[in-house]
Amino acid sequence: MKPHKVRLFVKTFCGWCHEAQDWLDERGIEYECLDVNVDRAARQEMAQLSGQTLAPVIEVDGEILADFDTDQLEEFWKKLENSPA
């Protein structure tokens, strides 16, 4: 399955957020990056989607992974790739 819409909610000085961005970049995955420190609407949406204010949060075609490290992102991505389209 190739994702259609990937959005990454980040905080400016968040190490895990930068690692998530690097992970996506290294794999050539296109995504929209939303900095919740400067975008109030993005911060509210992140909290609504994830039920928390911790970052990073990634949304891939409606599937949500919140407050994760790159190992968890890798596992999440593999599950998405193996799911039926």
N, C-alpha and C positions, 0 to 999 in steps of 0.2 A: 504494500500500500504506500503510495506517495501522498504525503499530506498536502492539503490544499491551502490551509491557513494556519500559520504558526505565529503566535504572539508570546513574547517574553517580557514579563513585568520584572523590573529590576530596581534596586536602590543604588545610588551613586557610589557609595563607599563600601559596597558589599562584595567581599572576596568570592563567595559562592556564585554571585551574579556574574562576575567577570569570568569565572571558570565555565559557567553555562554558556556564555556568549562565545568563548574560545572553542568549546566543544562543538557548538553548532557551526561556527565559522570553519573549523578544521574539516568538517564533513560537507561543506558547501551547501548547507541547509539555509534557505532564505527564510527570514523571520522579521517581524516587526518588533522593535525594541521600545518599550514604554517605561520611562523613568518615573516612578511613582513619587519621587522626592519633589519633582517640579510640575507634575501633572496631577492635579487633584482628582479629576474625573477618572484617570487611570488607577489612582490609589483606591478610590471607591469601588471601581469595577473589580480590581484585584481582590479586595476584601469580600465582595459579594460572591465572586467565583470560587474563592478558596476557603472562605469562612475564617480568614485570619489576615494579619497585616505583615507577616513575615515574607521575605523574598529570598530567592527568586520564586516566581510562579510562571509556569509555562502552560499555554493553552494550545492544543493541537487538534484542530477540527472538533472543538467542543470537549475534548478530553483534558482534564486538569491534573497537573502534578504541582504540588506546593511545597515550599521550604525543603529543597532537595540538594544533594550534591551530585557530582557528575556520574558516580556509580549508579545512583538511583535514576538519573536521567537516561543512562545507557539502557537500563532494564526496562524503563517506561517506553523508550523508543523501540526496542526489540519487540515488545508486546504489540505496539501499534503496527509495526511492519508485518507482523504475523497474523494480524486480524483480517478478516475478510473485508473486501472493499465495499 
